[in-house]
């Protein structure tokens, strides 16, 4: 940046990033009452209710966009065309046309575009990437991701999250993170096939549970199972506890299993732990194998399991660092688009009687 501070504006979720070489100088939200309250504690920020007006803030270099999905494309394109680097919450847009339009805007501008796939920039991802490369357990054969999470309600953000015309559908809302980490660890997906059960939650305008299978060019297979129908909330919200035992007791779990030629690795995201298992011939000389626990690796930091895989600030700080250093984005626009295309194929399969859908990548 040639000695100049990187000046940042944010819209949607409040964030204020400050450092020797960067500073948040503007914040935008359509809620004037929210802005007035924030102004009392952050008088150094200029508050805006109009996003395009914020883009004209003197010297603004980059924007952090954390708004509902259905305005991502409009805001990202406006920011890129205004010559700003863009850090964008997932997904890019709510359909293929919006994704293509954002990529075109990025190419016109030459500015950095980063989508917040924070799972790929995490201790979890880098540990597994290094383990796969090491070949300790042989070739990767299969990945499984299982997530039972709470339901979205017909209130607050749930009013748009459950509507595909505003959210983009289930895969753009949630499993897009898992699809991106699949691609990060195992490479390109050739085809995907999704199955769904009858919806249990009537407020959902798309499937409330889905199981998708993925075939990779490497020969590996993958499976993502996501459901919103079993992770409960307490009748008294004040009883909620963010602890492992409590989350398990309420039916919430999130874990991933990697199967290799000579062993398996399980990642438990609630506990921030890896369990490594080796395959050992048993009984000796039989040709059969048993699964023998090898070791446990604990990635808990100060009791916070979120930093293991879900630290948004870590990804945002890396975006800022790269803008300052002018060393290129963490993930190329084409790579970002490919994750979205796999998600669209998974959604298409679910809508078309579980047909196997080949992922069509740009030439």
N, C-alpha and C positions, 0 to 999 in steps of 0.2 A: 504493500500500500504506500510505499515511498514515504514513510514517516507519518502519514495521515491516519487518523483513527477511522476504523470501519464504523459507520453510523447505521443503526438498525432500527427498524420500525416493526411493531408486532400488532396482530389483529386476532381477536377471538379470545383464546386463553391468555391470561396475563402472564407475561414473562419479561424479565428485566435482566439482561446480560451486560455486565460491566467488567472491564479489564483495562490493562495499560494500552492495548492496541484496538479496543472496540468499546462501543457504548450504545445502549438502547436509548434513543432520544424521543421516540414517539410511540403512542399506543392508540389503537382504534377499536371501537365497539359501538354498536347501534344503541346500546343501553346508556342513555345520558346519566341516569342516576348512578350507575356503576362507575362511570368515568369521573363523576364529581367526587365520589368517595375515594377513588384511587388518587385523584389529584391532591387530596389533603396529605397523603402519606408519600407521594412521589411528585413534589412540585417541580422537579427538574425535567419531567416528561411533558411533551406537548400532546394533548388529548384531542382525538378526532372522532367524529361520528361518521365521516365520509371517507371510505378507503382511498378513492382516487385523489382526494385532497391530501391525505397523508403521503401518497406517493410523490407529491410535489414539495414535501418538506425539504428545506435547504440541505444539500449534501448527502441525502439519504442514499445508502449503498445497497442495503439488503433488507428483506422483509421476512418475518416469521408468520406463516399463515396457519392458524389453528381454528378454523371455522367449520360449520357443517359441510358435508360432502358436496351438496348441490351448488355451492358457490365457489368451490375450489378452482374450477376451470376459469371462471370469469375473473377471479382475483389473481390467479397465477399468471394468466395471459397478460392482464393489465400491468402487473409488476414487471414481467420480463420485457414487455414492449416499452416500458418506461426506463429500461436499462438497469434493473435491480436484480441482484442475486436472490434466489427464492428457496426458502426452506418450507416445505409443504407437508402438512399432515396427510397421511394416506386416506383414501386413494387419490390419485391425480384428479380424476373426474368420476362421473357416475356411468360412463359408457365409453365405447371405443372411440367415438368421434371426439369426445372431449379430451381423451388421452392423446389422440393424434394431434389435436389443436395445440395442446400444451407443448408437446415435443417440437412442433413447428415453430412456436414462439421462442422456445429455447434456442433453436438453431438460428433464428433471425437475430436474436440478441447476443448470442455468444456468452451469456452469463451462466453462472452455476445454477443447476436445479438439483435439489436434494429432496427426496421423499422420506419421511420419517419411518424408515424400516429399522427401528432401534434394535431389534433382535439380532440383526446381522453385525451390529457394532456393539458387542457385549462380551463379557467374560465367558459366557456359555458358548457363543458362536466360535470364538477364537480357540477355546480349549478343544472343541470338537473338530474344528478344521485341522488343527495341528495333530490331533490323535488319528484322524483318518489318513492324513499324509504320512504318518509314521509307519503305517502298515503293521502295527503291533498285533492286531487281531486279524490281519489279512484284509481282503477286499470287502468293501461295504456292499451288502446285499439288499438291505431293506431299512426303511425308516417308518416309524409309526408315531403319530401325534394325536393325543386324546385330550380334549378340553371340555369339561362340564362347567358351564358358567351360569351366572344369574340371568334372569330374563329381563328384556327391555319392556318398559311399561308404557301405557298410553298417557304419559305425562312427561314434561320436561323434554330432554333430548330424545326420549323414546317416541315422541310424536313424528320425528322424521327418520329415525334409525330403522324402523320396521317397514318403511315404505320404499320399495325398490326405485321408484321414480325420483326419490330424493336422496337415498343412501347409495344406490347402485346395486343393492342386493346383499345377501349374506356374505359372500366371499369378499366383496369390497369392504364390508363393514369389519370383518374380523379375521377369517382364515388367511387373508392376504399376507399377514405376517409369517404364518407358517409356510405358505407357498414360497415366499422370498427366501426363508432360511433353508427350505428344501433345495432351491436352486443354488444358493450360496455354497451348500455343502456337497451336493451331488451332481450339479450341472443341469443341463437342459432337459426339460420334460418333453417327451414325444407325444403322449396322449393322456387323457384323463377320462375317468368314468365315475359318475356320481350316482348314489342311490339315496333316497329320502323316504322317511316314513310319513304317515298321515300327521298333519299338524295337530299338536295338542293345545297350543296357545293361540286363541282366536285373533289376538291383536296383530299377529305376524302376517304381513302380506307376502312373505316368502317363507321358505321352509324353516322350521324352528330346530331341526336337526338334520344333519347331512353327513354322509360317509363317502369320501372320494378316494379313488385309487389312481396312482400316477405311475407311468412308465418312463424311465429316464434313458437317455441315449447311452449311458454307461452300462445299461443292463440291470441296474438296481430298480427296485420297486418302492413305492411309498404309499402311505395311507394317512388321511386326516379325518378324524371324527370329531365333530363339534355338535354339542347339544345345549339348549337353553331350558330344558324341561325338568331338571332334577336338582340343580344347585339352589338351595332355599335361602330365604332371608328370615330373620326372627320376627315374630309378631310385634315385638318391641324393638324398634331400630336402635335404641340406646344399648341393647344387649350385644350388638355386633362387636366381634373381636377379630382382629387381624392376626390370628395365631394359627399355627399348623393344625393343632388338635381341633380348634373351633371350625376352621375351614373344612376339614375332613368331615366333621360331624354334621355339617350343613350340606354335604353332598358336592362340594366344590373340589375339583382336582384338575391338574394340568401337568402332563408329563409326556416324555418322548423316549422311544426305545430305538436304538440302532442295532441292527443285527449284522454281524460280520461272519467271515468264514470260520474263525476260531474263537469267537466270543461275542458278547453283547455289552452295550452300555445303556444305562437308563439315566435320564435326566429328570429330576423331580423339581419343577419350577416353584412349587410352594415352599419347599425346604431348601432350595438352592444347593442340591447335592447331586453328585454323579455316583452311580453304582456300576462298577466294572466287574463283569463275569467272564470267566474263561470256560471253554469247552474241554473237558478232560475225558479221555477214554475210560469207560467204566462198564462192567468189570474189565480189568486188564486183559487185553487180547481178544475182546469180544467184538470190537469194531463199533460198539455203541458209545455214546457220550453222555456225560452228565454236565449240568450247568453249575459251576463252582464259583462262589463269590471270590473275587480277586482283591478288590479294595474299594474304599469309599473316599471320595474327594468332596470336601465341604467348601462351598463358595459363599457362605453367609458372611455378610459384612455388617457388623453392628446390629444384628437381628433383622436386617432388611433384605428379604429375598428378591425384591424388585430390581435391585442393582445387578443381579445375576443375568437378567435377560430383558428388562423393561425399564431402562433408564433413559427417558426421553432427553433429559438435559445432557447426557453424555453424547448423544448423536447431534444435538443442536450445537454443543460446544465444538465438536469436530467440524461441523459445517462452518462455523465462524472462524476457526483456526485456518481452515483451508482457504477461505475467502481472503483472510489477511495475508497468508503466505503465497497466495496465487499459485497453488500447487495442484489444482484440479479437484473436482468433486470426488467423494468417496465411492459413488456408484454412477456409472455413465447413464445418460438419458435412455439409451437403447436397452440397457440392462433393467432399468426401472420399468420401461414399457413391457418387456418380456414377462416380468412377474405379473403385471396386470392382464396380459393376454392369457396366461395360464388360468388365472381366476375366471376370466370370461368363458373359457372353455369348460371349466368345472360347473359354472352356472348354466351354461348351455346344455350340458349333459343332464343336469338335474331337471331342466325344463322339457327335455325331449325324450322322455321315457327311458332315462338312464343310458342313452346311446353313448358309445365310446366316441370321443371327439378328439381329433388330431389338432394339436396346437399349431396355428398358422402364424409363423414369425415373419416380420418384414424381411425382404431380400437384402 
